[in-house]
């Protein structure tokens, strides 16, 4: 699964066999010397307007999905709500799940750090 977060910028992560791999795909060049993030982040939304921004979101989701060979894409983040139609093989993520997942990762990291100092 590829996760793409549409917010101030563009977040990306790949999950393969229950392993999370944060990715910096968003900084790769896309068009006219600009990155993916420049087109689908908040700056791109303001520069392009909603209609053109949505078009680039669809193109970028399809390109990144193919590039990482993801089975499907979850789109989240604050600006995901601005999409009228989702690109093929995508679904909307819920920000509540992001907070739960982040908390689980933090707890796991915290407990493993504590074990190293106790033993």
N, C-alpha and C positions, 0 to 999 in steps of 0.2 A: 504494500500500500504506500502510495505517495501522499503526503500531507502538504498542502499549500495554504498558508495563512495570508489572507488579504487584509492588510491593515495599513499602518503608517508606511511600512515597507512591504516586503514579501518574504514570509518565512517558509522554509522547506525542510522536510524530514522524510526519510524512507524507513519503513518498518518491514523487515524481512525475518520470517520465522521468529517472531516475538522479540527481535532485537531492534532497538531504535538507533538510527544513524542520522544525526543532524547534518544537514547539507547546506552548502553555500551556492547552490545552483543559481540563485537570484542575481549574482554578480556577473554571470557570464554575459557576453555580448549578445544582443538581440537584433536591434535595427539602428541604423544611423549613428553608430558609436555609443548607443545607450544600452543599458542592461535590461534584463527582464523586469527587475524591480522598478526601473525608471518608467516602465510602461504600465505596470499593474499595481504599483504602490500608490499612496495618496497623491504624490506629485503627478503621476501619470493621470490619475482620475481628474485632478484639477486642470491639467494641461489639455487633455483630450476630450473631456466631457464624458458623461455616462455611456452614451451609445458607442463611441469609438473605444472607450475603456473596456466595455463588455466584449467587444469584438477581439481585442488583444488578449483578454483573459482567456477566452475560448481557444485562440491559437496557441497561446503559451502553455495552457494546461495540456493540450494535445501533444505539443512538442516535447514537453518534459516527461509526460507519461511514456511516450515512445522511447525517449532517451534512456530512461532508467528501467524500462520494461516492466512497469507496474501493472498489476492486474486491475487496479482501480485507484481513483484519486478522491481524497476527502478534502473539501474546501472549507476552511474556517476563517476566523478572524472577523473583525468588526465590519469590513466592507463586503463580506460575502453576502450580506443581506441585500445588497444592491443588484445582485444578479437576478434577471427576470427568468432566464432559462439556464439550466446547468449544462455544461458540455457533456458529451457522451461518456459513459463509464465513470461518472462522478456522483458524489452525494455531499450534502452539506453536513459539516460537523457541528457539534454543539459546544459552545465555549465552556459550558459547565463541565463537559468531559475533559477539556484541556486543563482546567483547574484541578480536577480529581487526579488526572494523570501526572501533572506536575507535582502535586502533593505526594503521590506514591513514590515518584523518583526521588524527591527530597528526603522522604522518610528512609528509603533504602540507603541512600548516600549517607545520611546522618548516622544511621545505625551501624553501617559498616565502618565509618570513621571512628565511632565510639569504641567498637570492638578492638580496633588496632591500638587505641590508647590504653584500654583496660588490660589487655593481655601482655 
